[in-house]
Structure formats: structure tokens, C-alpha cells
């Protein structure tokens, strides 16, 4: 059975000299993913056998681990790891970086370890007495790893196959059992963050219309676009095509019938807030009551400079966001009351025609615990979170705490989650897709981690974990979205949660 290694993660090889750790690691991982204590002895000493350089080598190893884990890189530690304090240090480094720590335990027969040690080429063998001491220590370590309090997220024996997967996920047998015994529903919506497609601007309208139609057919219940005038660095270079958000949403309204429509999320610095209320109300009327108002404090300073907008300090942008959360419902409600906010004064909160919806839902993007989630609890209908299931679970607890502080039922706030989802039917197709889409300067595993590349089964497991953590709506962007095929393929994930 293959070993599943999540990305990112810290993999710790544990076993005596001659157990086969280095050979196994070289078979299943790239050389740049392996941090070897022996190799570092050669860097800081007179060779891999220089035991006097051991302390310096491990000092360097600890630094390399910290920096790699901070960057979210899969890292394999090739050392003996027979010392309990050393294993604890690895687990602590992984916990600090928020990644799982997985041990691979090499229970190789002593006679094999000794024979391999004697036959080493290119360097002296480890002294026989040292190997004896290591084997004696291994007996205690093996028992510790077999117990329930070993401290690792998982302990595996070395296997002939290693599968690198995005985390979090549940394997297919597990999520199928869960869905059968304790089924959960999950709403899926599609974000379209990029419009740079083969054929240039002439192709944008027909492709966008086709994608929107396919999304409705696949079971997506909402469509989102980003509210940016320049493409953001996380998606592509700024000279890539970027459409105006609300013009695009109106186009999508004309080519769909059921999906909700919104900007993920509207920057409050880009428009007069009262004017934004008019824009959203117009979208709601023309779409037949399908508008959702996504709001955020804005962050892309480069864009502000390019278009001549001021970019206030974050504290001021939060004041603008709170004004928007209070003013927009007044604009969409009865009468025309005046509004005196922190950053804007409106003589009459007047908007005709009113939205068709009695209440246009407002979603706030971001998951800051002290300010953003507090504003959500006070004013919004939904929040948008990021990260893995553990992160989401924590953020939901914080949100519920803010709701309790003001006496609001937390069930009134919908929890949404935004992430990429590169999907393929099987691992061969997934590997081909990753290699085809990744930039030349990005490794396949780094790109796979960034895009949550996984098979359909693994994605279902991943979304089941998010649902169990409190997510009610999963908003996905499909990194290979240049036509309808990725949308149609994702329909199988949606169907698992109906």
C-alpha cells in the first residue's frame, strides 16, 4: 500500500546506519528535497565521516529545516533520528510551521545493517561498536514509535510507492464511509480569476458564456469574479487581460439563469460607497435577484497608484469597510434616510430601482480575527476564509465568539472558503496537467501544492474535511480553466455532496 505524503510536510527517516534510509529517500524524493546530516558534515567539516563536525552540521540542518518549512516546501530529513530530543526538535519545527511531521521507521534486520555498513563505498564504514549502540537504541525507538504517544502525525514503514498529495484530505474509503453514515451537503461556487485565453480578447466573450453555462449544468450555484483592474501577482503578470468586475457580472447575468453573481471581493476604496450600492442594485434587478455583494478592505497598492486612487492606511480602509456595511442596507431598504459615517456622508440613501431581493447578501472577505471577523459578526451575512481544515475550524470558533459577544446567532453567518482546485481523473493525468501548466521556474510539487492539485477522490476527501470544519460554501477556482472541460470534470466532486 502506498505511503501518502501531504504537501507541505516534514518527513523524518528513523533507523540505524545501514537500514536503507538514504537509498529509499533517493528513490522517492528529489535530491533538493532531502536534507542529510551526513552531507552537511561534509559541508562544514572534512567529509561525511567527520563526527567532530556533528554539532555544526545539525545547527545548519535545523536552520535549513526552518527556512524550508517556512516556505511550505516538502522536506525529508535523512539522519539517524535515534535520539528522542532530536526527534522532538523535528516535531517542534514542523508544528511551528503548521505542517504535519511524518516518521518513516526502518526496521531492517541487524545483520543486514551490519553487512551494508561493511560494504559502504566511497567512505569509511561506521565503527562496528557504534553500529551496535545504534541497534540497541533502535530497539527502544521502535517500541516508542509503535506506541500511541510517539508525537508524530503518522508513522509508516518504508513502502515501494510514495504518493504526494495536497493536504488536508481523506482517502476514498474514509470519505465514502463518512458520507454514507453521516452525510453532509456542501454548496459549490466558481471563481473566474483570469481571462487570458488562446485567441485573445476576441475569444473572451464566447468562452466566458460557455464556461458560465457549463457551471450551471455542473451544479455550481454561484459565479464570482475578482474586483481588480490589473491582474494580481498571485495569478499572473499585470499585462494579462483583466475585465471590469461588474460589467462582467452583468454579462454573466445575461448568459445564466440560476447562479448567484458577485465580486470576490469588491474593494471599498475603488468606488464611492453609495455608487457601489447603485451598481449592486442594478445587477440584482437585471439578473432577476441573483446579486451577492462581496466586500473587502482592498490591498493592491500598485493598482491604486496606476489608476490614481488614494491608498489609505489599513485602519482607514477598515473604517471605509464598516461604513459600507452600514450604508448599503440603507440604500437597498425603504425610504431615503441620511447617513453620517466615519468616512462618508450621504444626504439621502436613495436607490431606485430597489434590488429585487428583499435582502441582498453581503459577504466579507478576509479572516483577520480582531477586526474582519468582528465586522462579519456585526454586519455581514457571510465570511470568506482560507487555509486548511484546522485553520478554518479555528477561524469559525473565533467568529462564533464574536457573535456571542453581541448576542447574534452564528447560524445567521454563512461560512465560505476560497481555494484553487486543479482536478484530474487519475494520477497520470494529474501529473501531465501539472507539468503542462506549471511555470518553468516552479517545481511540479510546488505548483501542485499551490493549486491543490489532486484526483477527484482526493478532492472529495479534502472538501469533506472542510465541511466538517464548518464550511458551507466552497468557492473554487480551476487553474486550467480555459474552456468547459475542467468545469465538467469538477461536477463529480459537486455530486458527492448533494
Secondary structure, DSSP 8 states (H G I E B T S, - for coil): --EEEEESEEEEEE--TTSSHHHHHHHHS-GGGEEEHHHHHHHHSSSTT-GGGHHHHHHHHHHHHHHHHHTT--EEEES---SHHHHHHHHHHHHHHT-EEEEEE----HHHHHHHHHT--SS----HHHHHHHHHHHHHHHHHHHSTTS--SEEEE--S-EEEEESS---HHHHHHHHHHS----EEEEEE-----TTTHHHHHHHHHHHHHHHHHHT--EEEE---SS--TTTS-TTS----HHHHHHHHHHT-SS-EEEETTEETTSS-HHHHHHHHHHHHHHTTS-B-EEEE----HHHHHHHT-----HHHHHHHHHHHHHHHHHHHSSS---EE-SS-EES----SS--SSSS--EEEE---TTTHHHHHHHH-SEEEE-S-HHHHHHHHHHHHHHHHHHT--GGGSEEEEEEE--EESSHHHHHHHHHHHS-TTS-HHHHHHHTT-EEHHHHHHHHHHHHHHT-SEEEEE-TT-SSSHHHHHHHHHHHTT-
